[in-house]
Amino acid sequence: MNTSATQDDLATLQRETFDYFIHEANPANGLILDKTEANWPASIAATGLALACYPVGVERGFMTRSAAVERTLATLRFFWNSPQGPEPDATGYRGFYYHFLDMQTGRRAWQCELSTIDSTFLLAGALAAGQYFDADTAAEAEIRTLAETLYHRADWRWAQDGGETVTHGWTPEHGFLKYRWEGYDEALLLYVLGLGSPTHPLPRSSYAAWTATFRWEHCYGYDYLYAGPLFIHQLSHVWIDFRGVQDAFMRSKGSDYFENSRRATLVQHRYAIENPRGFDGYGEYCWGITASEGPGPSTLKLNGIERRFEDYVARGVPYGPDDGTLAPWAVVASLPFAAEIVRPAISFCIHQAKLKAVKAYGFKAAFNPTHPGTSDDAFGWWVSPWHFGLNEGPVVLMIENEANGLLWRLMRSCRYIRSGLQRAGFEGGWLREFDQESARPV
């Protein structure tokens, strides 16, 4: 019988995962590697997660406060001073930043897009740092100032491109991307930050336009706001404690976004147990379908069944895509929502599946027990050879949030988060404890 992960298991997993942000970084500019594959660029989302993880590192003794201050300052100074403009090799434009940046120069990589959601995670990390580093010293005061000025520079109204909802991004070559943040997704945090801006805020109508695109569904015995990949139900919650606070949509459903993420986690669990597509390994302790790398693209005939395997896609439940690929980090990131099913799954991944890497960064990013892998795979099935910064951060932070709510408390004390929630129509819960005017500055 499987047992639940112990506090020692979680502490070791958190510490080893945190090491990603120490070692896969450029200390000179604070940029964090997106992926451990050779010659890979930095990710601004991973860099934002690192900024939020450094306070955890200080509190847990993974790094000294002075080292965390130094790394945080290097990061914030780089983004404030880096080139902002329409030139194709800049770092950002209109207060937003390119999704991928060269690790050394910090310039745009791969002709990628100026990303509104990845900039959101970067700015949220800056605001978290501004809340944590509250000492009366020149260095920590500079962190607070830079966090605020970076956030103030983002032009959220520009990112709407004349529409109600926010666009996914922009490129110098082609202008705004055709896609917008519509349907329930990780943009919950984006809209809160955009609405809370004191300089270029989104109109309240943008949030109403977003929630008007939601799909409420019934799956595996649960009524919930649908999104297929597990990460959608997690990434905004890494930063904001949604327990007991409700917007108009959730008031109409008698729920909140935290409870919704709990139900989505339970749907994932039931799906794996029922395993409608008949993949190997799925079960009570082996689940977690999200956006992740996979063993494809390829098609193999296995045990008389033709299986199509994908590479990096947003896998989801219950409608797919699902090719048998599971992501242990996504299970850990649901720890605050449903510890009773997450802890046994973490224990399984550590002790039975042996998915915790030796000498590197906690859990393997993804695995697929249905795919035979290659002759070099020691597991007998496919396991991702890489680690991703976007996966590592939620593991560190959600273990901490479940233990003591550190990041949630930091963001509660941020006046911009509270203002954004209130302008979106959120009421109740911990928001009652705050008078917006009495909040101390970031």
C-alpha positions as CSV (number, residue, x, y, z in Angstrom):
1,M,0.0,0.0,0.0
2,N,1.3,3.5,-0.9
3,T,1.9,5.9,1.9
4,S,1.7,9.7,2.0
5,A,4.8,11.8,1.4
6,T,6.3,12.9,4.8
7,Q,7.4,16.4,5.8
8,D,11.0,15.2,5.2
9,D,10.1,14.1,1.7
10,L,8.5,17.5,0.9
11,A,11.5,19.4,2.5
12,T,14.0,17.5,0.5
13,L,12.0,17.8,-2.7
14,Q,11.6,21.6,-2.1
15,R,15.3,22.1,-1.4
16,E,16.5,20.1,-4.5
17,T,14.0,21.9,-6.7
18,F,15.1,25.3,-5.4
19,D,18.6,24.5,-6.6
20,Y,17.4,25.1,-10.2
21,F,17.2,28.8,-9.5
22,I,20.7,28.9,-8.0
23,H,22.5,27.0,-10.7
24,E,20.5,27.6,-13.9
25,A,21.0,31.3,-13.7
26,N,23.2,34.2,-14.8
27,P,24.1,35.9,-11.6
28,A,25.1,39.1,-13.5
29,N,21.6,39.8,-14.8
30,G,19.4,37.4,-12.8
31,L,18.0,35.6,-15.8
32,I,16.9,32.0,-15.3
33,L,17.2,29.3,-18.0
34,D,14.0,28.2,-19.5
35,K,15.1,24.6,-20.0
36,T,18.3,22.7,-19.3
37,E,18.9,21.7,-22.9
38,A,22.1,23.0,-24.4
39,N,22.1,26.5,-25.8
40,W,18.7,27.3,-24.5
41,P,17.6,30.9,-23.7
42,A,16.2,32.4,-20.5
43,S,12.5,32.5,-19.7
44,I,11.0,35.7,-18.2
45,A,8.3,33.5,-16.5
46,A,11.0,31.3,-14.8
47,T,12.8,34.5,-13.8
48,G,9.7,35.9,-12.2
49,L,9.2,32.6,-10.3
50,A,12.8,32.8,-9.1
51,L,12.1,36.2,-7.7
52,A,9.2,34.7,-5.7
53,C,11.3,31.7,-4.6
54,Y,14.2,33.6,-3.2
55,P,12.2,34.6,-0.1
56,V,11.4,30.9,0.4
57,G,15.1,30.2,0.1
58,V,15.9,32.7,2.8
59,E,13.2,31.4,5.2
60,R,14.2,27.8,4.7
61,G,18.0,28.5,4.9
62,F,18.7,27.6,1.3
63,M,20.4,30.9,0.8
64,T,21.3,33.9,2.9
65,R,19.3,37.1,2.9
66,S,22.2,39.0,1.6
67,A,22.7,36.6,-1.3
68,A,18.9,36.8,-2.1
69,V,19.1,40.6,-2.0
70,E,22.1,40.6,-4.4
71,R,20.4,38.2,-6.9
72,T,17.1,40.1,-6.7
73,L,18.7,43.5,-7.3
74,A,20.7,42.1,-10.2
75,T,17.4,40.9,-11.8
76,L,15.4,44.0,-11.2
77,R,18.2,46.4,-12.3
78,F,18.6,44.4,-15.5
79,F,14.9,44.6,-16.4
80,W,14.7,48.3,-15.6
81,N,17.8,49.3,-17.5
82,S,17.5,46.8,-20.5
83,P,16.4,48.2,-23.9
84,Q,12.7,49.0,-24.2
85,G,11.5,49.8,-27.6
86,P,10.0,48.6,-30.9
87,E,13.4,47.4,-32.2
88,P,13.5,43.6,-33.0
89,D,16.5,43.0,-30.7
90,A,15.2,44.8,-27.6
91,T,14.4,43.2,-24.3
92,G,10.9,44.6,-24.0
93,Y,8.4,47.2,-25.1
94,R,5.7,49.2,-23.4
95,G,6.7,47.7,-20.0
96,F,6.3,44.1,-21.2
97,Y,9.1,41.7,-22.1
98,Y,9.9,39.1,-24.7
99,H,9.1,35.5,-23.7
100,F,12.6,34.2,-24.2
101,L,15.8,36.2,-23.7
102,D,19.5,35.4,-24.5
103,M,21.0,34.3,-21.2
104,Q,24.1,36.5,-21.6
105,T,22.9,39.7,-23.4
106,G,19.3,39.7,-22.3
107,R,18.1,40.5,-25.8
108,R,15.1,38.9,-27.5
109,A,15.7,35.3,-28.5
110,W,14.2,33.3,-31.4
111,Q,12.1,36.2,-32.7
112,C,9.7,35.3,-30.0
113,E,6.7,37.3,-28.9
114,L,6.4,40.1,-26.4
115,S,4.4,38.0,-23.9
116,T,1.7,39.5,-21.7
117,I,1.3,36.4,-19.6
118,D,5.0,35.7,-19.1
119,S,5.5,39.4,-18.3
120,T,2.7,39.0,-15.7
121,F,4.7,36.3,-13.9
122,L,7.8,38.4,-14.0
123,L,6.1,41.5,-12.6
124,A,4.3,39.3,-9.9
125,G,7.7,38.0,-8.9
126,A,9.0,41.6,-8.6
127,L,6.1,42.6,-6.5
128,A,6.6,39.6,-4.2
129,A,10.2,40.6,-3.8
130,G,9.1,44.2,-3.0
131,Q,6.9,42.9,-0.2
132,Y,9.4,40.5,1.3
133,F,12.5,42.8,1.3
134,D,11.2,45.3,3.8
135,A,14.3,46.2,5.8
136,D,15.4,49.8,6.2
137,T,18.5,49.4,4.1
138,A,19.5,51.0,0.8
139,A,19.6,47.7,-1.1
140,E,16.2,46.5,0.1
141,A,14.7,50.0,-0.5
142,E,16.0,49.8,-4.0
143,I,14.3,46.5,-4.5
144,R,11.0,48.0,-3.4
145,T,11.4,51.0,-5.7
146,L,12.4,48.9,-8.7
147,A,9.5,46.5,-8.2
148,E,7.0,49.3,-8.2
149,T,8.5,51.2,-11.1
150,L,8.7,48.1,-13.3
151,Y,5.0,47.3,-12.6
152,H,4.0,50.9,-13.2
153,R,5.6,50.9,-16.7
154,A,3.5,48.1,-18.1
155,D,0.9,49.5,-20.5
156,W,-2.0,47.1,-20.0
157,R,-4.4,49.2,-22.1
158,W,-2.0,49.1,-25.1
159,A,-2.0,45.3,-24.8
160,Q,-5.8,45.2,-25.4
161,D,-5.2,46.4,-29.0
162,G,-8.6,48.2,-29.0
163,G,-10.5,45.2,-27.8
164,E,-12.1,44.3,-24.5
165,T,-9.9,41.3,-23.5
166,V,-6.1,41.3,-23.5
167,T,-4.0,40.0,-26.4
168,H,-1.5,37.2,-25.9
169,G,1.3,39.4,-27.1
170,W,3.0,41.4,-29.9
171,T,6.0,41.2,-32.3
172,P,7.8,44.0,-34.1
173,E,7.4,42.1,-37.3
174,H,3.7,41.5,-37.3
175,G,2.1,43.5,-34.5
176,F,-0.4,42.0,-32.1
177,L,-1.0,38.3,-32.0
178,K,-4.5,37.3,-33.1
179,Y,-5.1,35.3,-29.9
180,R,-6.6,36.9,-26.8
181,W,-6.9,35.8,-23.2
182,E,-10.4,34.3,-23.4
183,G,-11.8,31.3,-21.7
184,Y,-10.8,30.3,-18.2
185,D,-7.0,30.1,-18.1
186,E,-3.9,31.3,-16.2
187,A,-4.7,34.9,-17.1
188,L,-6.6,35.3,-13.9
189,L,-3.4,36.7,-12.4
190,L,-2.9,38.9,-15.6
191,Y,-6.3,40.5,-15.2
192,V,-5.8,41.2,-11.5
193,L,-2.4,42.8,-12.1
194,G,-3.8,44.8,-15.1
195,L,-6.8,46.0,-13.2
196,G,-4.6,47.0,-10.2
197,S,-2.2,49.2,-12.2
198,P,-2.2,52.8,-11.0
199,T,-0.7,54.1,-14.3
200,H,-2.2,52.1,-17.3
201,P,-5.0,50.0,-15.8
202,L,-7.3,47.7,-17.7
203,P,-11.0,48.9,-17.6
204,R,-13.3,46.9,-15.4
205,S,-15.1,45.8,-18.5
206,S,-12.1,43.8,-19.6
207,Y,-12.6,41.4,-16.7
208,A,-16.3,41.0,-17.3
209,A,-15.5,40.3,-21.0
210,W,-13.1,37.6,-19.9
211,T,-15.4,35.8,-17.5
212,A,-18.2,35.9,-20.1
213,T,-16.2,33.4,-22.1
214,F,-16.1,30.8,-19.2
215,R,-17.4,27.2,-19.5
216,W,-19.0,25.6,-16.4
217,E,-19.1,21.9,-16.7
218,H,-19.9,18.6,-14.9
219,C,-17.2,16.0,-15.1
220,Y,-16.7,12.8,-13.0
221,G,-19.2,14.0,-10.4
222,Y,-18.0,17.5,-10.0
223,D,-19.4,20.8,-11.2
224,Y,-16.6,23.3,-12.0
225,L,-15.2,25.9,-14.2
226,Y,-13.6,23.9,-16.9
227,A,-10.0,24.1,-18.2
228,G,-8.3,20.9,-19.3
229,P,-4.6,21.3,-18.3
230,L,-3.9,21.2,-14.6
231,F,-1.5,24.2,-14.7
232,I,-4.4,26.5,-15.6
233,H,-5.9,25.7,-12.2
234,Q,-2.6,26.4,-10.4
235,L,-0.4,29.2,-11.8
236,S,-2.5,32.2,-10.6
237,H,-3.0,30.4,-7.3
238,V,0.7,30.1,-6.7
239,W,0.5,33.9,-6.1
240,I,-3.0,34.7,-4.8
241,D,-4.9,33.0,-2.1
242,F,-8.4,32.7,-3.5
243,R,-10.0,30.9,-0.5
244,G,-13.2,32.6,0.4
245,V,-12.9,35.6,-2.0
246,Q,-15.4,35.6,-4.9
247,D,-16.1,37.6,-8.0
248,A,-19.5,37.9,-9.6
249,F,-19.0,34.6,-11.6
250,M,-18.1,32.5,-8.6
251,R,-20.8,34.1,-6.4
252,S,-23.3,33.0,-8.9
253,K,-22.0,29.4,-8.6
254,G,-21.7,29.4,-4.8
255,S,-18.0,28.6,-5.2
256,D,-14.6,30.3,-5.4
257,Y,-11.5,29.8,-7.5
258,F,-9.6,27.8,-4.8
259,E,-12.5,25.3,-4.5
260,N,-12.7,25.2,-8.3
261,S,-9.0,24.2,-8.4
262,R,-9.7,21.5,-5.8
263,R,-12.5,20.1,-7.9
264,A,-10.3,20.2,-11.1
265,T,-7.6,18.3,-9.2
266,L,-10.2,15.7,-8.1
267,V,-11.4,15.4,-11.7
268,Q,-7.8,14.6,-12.8
269,H,-7.5,12.0,-10.1
270,R,-10.8,10.3,-11.1
271,Y,-9.8,10.4,-14.7
272,A,-6.6,8.6,-14.0
273,I,-8.3,5.9,-12.0
274,E,-10.9,5.3,-14.7
275,N,-8.2,5.7,-17.4
276,P,-10.7,5.8,-20.4
277,R,-7.9,5.6,-23.0
278,G,-6.2,2.7,-21.4
279,F,-2.7,4.1,-20.9
280,D,-0.1,2.2,-18.8
281,G,0.5,3.4,-15.3
282,Y,-2.5,5.6,-14.7
283,G,-4.2,5.1,-11.4
284,E,-4.8,6.3,-7.8
285,Y,-1.2,7.4,-7.2
286,C,-0.2,8.1,-10.8
287,W,-1.8,11.1,-12.4
288,G,-1.3,14.7,-13.4
289,I,-2.0,15.8,-17.0
290,T,-0.9,19.3,-18.0
291,A,1.1,21.3,-20.5
292,S,4.3,19.4,-20.7
293,E,7.0,17.9,-22.9
294,G,6.3,14.5,-24.4
295,P,8.0,11.6,-26.3
296,G,6.6,12.6,-29.7
297,P,5.8,13.6,-32.3
298,S,5.5,10.0,-33.4
299,T,3.0,7.2,-33.9
300,L,3.7,3.7,-32.5
301,K,1.8,0.4,-32.6
302,L,1.9,-1.0,-29.0
303,N,0.1,-4.1,-28.0
304,G,-2.0,-4.0,-31.1
305,I,-3.1,-0.3,-30.5
306,E,-1.8,2.5,-32.6
307,R,-0.8,5.4,-30.3
308,R,0.0,8.9,-31.3
309,F,2.5,10.7,-29.1
310,E,3.0,14.4,-28.9
311,D,5.9,16.7,-28.1
312,Y,5.2,19.8,-26.0
313,V,1.5,20.4,-25.9
314,A,-1.2,21.5,-23.4
315,R,-2.5,18.1,-22.5
316,G,-5.9,18.1,-20.6
317,V,-8.7,16.2,-18.9
318,P,-11.2,14.9,-19.7
319,Y,-11.2,15.8,-23.4
320,G,-7.5,15.6,-24.2
321,P,-5.2,15.7,-25.8
322,D,-3.9,12.8,-23.7
323,D,-1.1,10.6,-25.0
324,G,-0.1,8.9,-21.6
325,T,2.3,11.6,-20.5
326,L,2.2,12.7,-16.9
327,A,3.9,15.5,-15.1
328,P,4.9,15.1,-11.4
329,W,5.4,18.8,-10.8
330,A,1.8,19.4,-11.7
331,V,0.7,17.0,-8.9
332,V,2.9,18.8,-6.4
333,A,1.4,22.2,-7.4
334,S,-2.0,20.9,-6.4
335,L,-0.8,20.2,-2.8
336,P,-2.8,23.1,-1.2
337,F,-6.0,22.1,-3.0
338,A,-6.2,18.4,-2.2
339,A,-3.3,17.2,0.0
340,E,-5.1,13.9,0.8
341,I,-4.6,12.7,-2.8
342,V,-1.4,14.7,-3.6
343,R,0.8,13.5,-0.8
344,P,0.3,9.8,-1.7
345,A,1.0,10.6,-5.3
346,I,4.2,12.4,-4.4
347,S,5.3,9.4,-2.3
348,F,4.6,7.1,-5.3
349,C,6.7,9.3,-7.6
350,I,9.6,9.4,-5.1
351,H,9.7,5.9,-3.8
352,Q,8.0,3.6,-6.4
353,A,8.5,5.4,-9.7
354,K,11.9,6.8,-8.7
355,L,11.2,10.0,-10.6
356,K,13.3,12.2,-8.3
357,A,16.5,12.9,-10.2
358,V,19.8,12.2,-8.8
359,K,22.0,15.3,-8.6
360,A,19.4,17.6,-10.2
361,Y,16.4,19.6,-9.3
362,G,13.7,17.3,-7.8
363,F,11.3,15.5,-10.0
364,K,11.7,14.7,-13.7
365,A,9.6,17.1,-15.7
366,A,7.4,14.4,-17.4
367,F,7.2,10.7,-18.0
368,N,5.1,8.3,-20.2
369,P,4.8,4.7,-19.0
370,T,3.1,3.7,-22.2
371,H,5.9,4.9,-24.5
372,P,8.9,2.4,-24.5
373,G,11.4,5.2,-24.6
374,T,14.9,4.5,-26.0
375,S,17.5,1.9,-25.3
376,D,19.2,4.5,-23.1
377,D,16.2,5.0,-20.8
378,A,16.9,3.3,-17.5
379,F,13.2,3.4,-16.6
380,G,12.0,1.1,-19.4
381,W,9.7,3.9,-20.6
382,W,10.0,7.5,-21.7
383,V,11.2,10.1,-19.2
384,S,12.0,13.7,-20.1
385,P,15.8,14.3,-20.0
386,W,15.3,18.1,-19.2
387,H,14.2,20.3,-16.4
388,F,12.1,23.5,-16.9
389,G,12.1,26.6,-14.8
390,L,8.4,27.0,-15.2
391,N,7.9,23.6,-13.6
392,E,10.3,24.2,-10.7
393,G,8.9,27.4,-9.3
394,P,5.3,26.1,-8.5
395,V,6.8,23.1,-6.7
396,V,8.9,25.3,-4.4
397,L,6.1,27.8,-3.9
398,M,3.1,25.5,-3.5
399,I,5.0,23.3,-0.9
400,E,5.6,26.6,1.0
401,N,2.0,27.9,0.6
402,E,0.6,24.6,1.9
403,A,2.9,24.7,4.8
404,N,2.6,28.3,5.9
405,G,1.1,30.5,3.1
406,L,4.3,32.6,2.7
407,L,3.7,33.8,-0.9
408,W,0.0,34.2,-0.3
409,R,0.7,36.5,2.7
410,L,3.2,38.5,0.7
411,M,0.8,39.1,-2.1
412,R,-2.1,39.9,0.3
413,S,-0.1,42.8,1.6
414,C,0.5,44.2,-1.9
415,R,-1.9,47.0,-2.4
416,Y,-1.9,46.5,-6.2
417,I,-3.1,42.9,-5.8
418,R,-5.9,44.0,-3.5
419,S,-6.9,46.9,-5.8
420,G,-7.0,44.5,-8.8
421,L,-9.1,42.0,-7.0
422,Q,-11.5,44.7,-5.8
423,R,-11.8,46.3,-9.3
424,A,-12.5,42.8,-10.7
425,G,-15.4,42.6,-8.2
426,F,-13.9,40.2,-5.6
427,E,-15.3,40.4,-2.1
428,G,-15.2,38.5,1.1
429,G,-12.6,36.3,2.7
430,W,-9.3,37.9,3.6
431,L,-10.1,41.0,1.6
432,R,-12.3,42.1,4.5
433,E,-9.2,42.4,6.7
434,F,-7.8,45.2,4.6
435,D,-8.6,48.8,4.1
436,Q,-7.0,49.7,0.8
437,E,-5.9,53.2,2.0
438,S,-4.1,51.8,5.1
439,A,-1.9,49.4,3.1
440,R,1.8,50.1,3.2
441,P,3.5,50.7,-0.2
442,V,5.3,47.9,-2.1
